[in-house]
Amino acid sequence: SAIEFRIESPYHLQHGRITGTNVFAQHLRLEGEDMFMLFSGAPVEPGWSSGHFVVGVPKGEEARLPAVRAMAERLQAEDAPVLRTIRFRRGLLTASDRHLASYFKYVEEFPTFAPPA
């Protein structure tokens, strides 16, 4: 099960896919250059998780990797303050939160496994 989206114009492409409840893969094309990012989180204790990412570029364009990594680090740094403090309550989302509401529904319906006692 996954959530997938694609936004495209003559100048830009963003293709994203959320798999499971903690993996986000993204293909971006900006100014004709492709780049790939994978973000994942793992729970480390109740209420906290550890985030990780991997970046990529097409074969032969490895010299661009430091710039793509810097972009991913900036995205992660911009998101960190929000992710550390954000709290959600059922019923308090607005119409502009419709994509977030779709993700919450996806997570709520995602199969879970309770380990044996």
C-alpha positions as CSV (number, residue, x, y, z in Angstrom):
1,S,0.0,0.0,0.0
2,A,1.3,3.5,-0.9
3,I,0.3,7.1,-1.5
4,E,1.7,8.5,-4.7
5,F,1.6,11.9,-6.4
6,R,3.0,13.6,-9.5
7,I,3.2,17.3,-10.2
8,E,4.7,18.3,-13.5
9,S,5.2,21.5,-15.6
10,P,7.6,22.3,-18.4
11,Y,10.1,23.5,-15.8
12,H,9.6,21.1,-12.9
13,L,8.7,17.6,-12.0
14,Q,8.0,16.2,-8.5
15,H,7.0,12.6,-8.2
16,G,6.6,11.4,-4.6
17,R,5.6,8.1,-3.0
18,I,4.9,7.3,0.6
19,T,5.4,3.6,1.4
20,G,4.4,2.2,4.7
21,T,4.1,4.8,7.5
22,N,7.7,6.0,7.5
23,V,9.3,6.1,4.0
24,F,9.0,8.9,1.5
25,A,10.7,8.6,-1.9
26,Q,10.9,11.5,-4.3
27,H,12.1,12.1,-7.8
28,L,12.7,15.8,-8.6
29,R,13.6,17.4,-11.9
30,L,14.6,21.1,-11.6
31,E,16.1,23.0,-14.5
32,G,16.4,19.7,-16.5
33,E,18.4,17.9,-13.8
34,D,17.1,14.8,-12.1
35,M,17.7,14.0,-8.5
36,F,16.3,11.4,-6.1
37,M,15.7,11.4,-2.4
38,L,14.6,8.8,0.1
39,F,13.6,9.8,3.6
40,S,12.9,7.3,6.4
41,G,12.3,7.4,10.1
42,A,12.6,4.7,12.8
43,P,11.1,4.9,16.3
44,V,13.8,5.0,19.0
45,E,11.6,5.5,22.0
46,P,7.9,6.5,22.6
47,G,7.2,9.8,21.0
48,W,10.6,10.0,19.2
49,S,12.1,8.8,16.0
50,S,15.4,9.0,14.2
51,G,15.4,10.2,10.6
52,H,17.7,9.2,7.8
53,F,18.0,10.0,4.1
54,V,19.7,8.8,0.9
55,V,20.2,10.9,-2.2
56,G,21.0,10.0,-5.8
57,V,21.6,11.3,-9.3
58,P,21.7,9.6,-12.7
59,K,24.8,7.6,-13.5
60,G,27.6,9.9,-14.7
61,E,26.4,12.9,-12.7
62,E,27.9,12.0,-9.4
63,A,29.6,15.4,-9.1
64,R,26.2,16.8,-8.3
65,L,25.7,14.6,-5.2
66,P,27.1,17.1,-2.7
67,A,24.6,19.8,-3.9
68,V,21.7,17.3,-3.8
69,R,22.8,16.2,-0.3
70,A,23.0,19.8,0.9
71,M,19.4,20.3,-0.5
72,A,18.2,17.3,1.5
73,E,19.9,18.5,4.6
74,R,18.3,21.9,4.2
75,L,14.8,20.3,3.8
76,Q,15.4,18.2,6.9
77,A,16.6,21.2,8.9
78,E,13.6,23.3,7.9
79,D,11.2,20.5,8.8
80,A,12.9,19.6,12.2
81,P,11.4,22.4,14.3
82,V,7.9,21.7,13.1
83,L,8.2,17.9,13.5
84,R,9.5,18.3,17.0
85,T,6.6,20.4,18.2
86,I,3.6,19.5,16.0
87,R,0.6,17.9,17.8
88,F,-2.5,16.7,16.0
89,R,-6.0,16.4,17.3
90,R,-8.8,14.5,15.5
91,G,-11.3,16.9,14.0
92,L,-9.1,20.0,14.0
93,L,-7.8,19.9,10.5
94,T,-8.9,22.5,8.0
95,A,-9.8,22.2,4.3
96,S,-6.2,23.2,3.4
97,D,-5.0,20.1,5.4
98,R,-6.8,17.7,3.0
99,H,-3.6,16.0,1.9
100,L,-2.5,15.5,5.5
101,A,-6.0,14.1,6.3
102,S,-5.6,11.6,3.5
103,Y,-2.2,10.6,4.9
104,F,-3.7,10.2,8.4
105,K,-6.5,8.0,7.0
106,Y,-3.9,5.9,5.2
107,V,-1.9,5.5,8.4
108,E,-5.0,4.6,10.4
109,E,-5.9,1.9,7.9
110,F,-2.4,0.6,7.5
111,P,-2.0,-3.1,8.6
112,T,-0.3,-3.4,12.0
113,F,1.2,-6.3,13.8
114,A,1.1,-6.8,17.5
115,P,4.0,-8.8,18.7
116,P,3.2,-11.9,20.8
117,A,3.1,-11.4,24.5
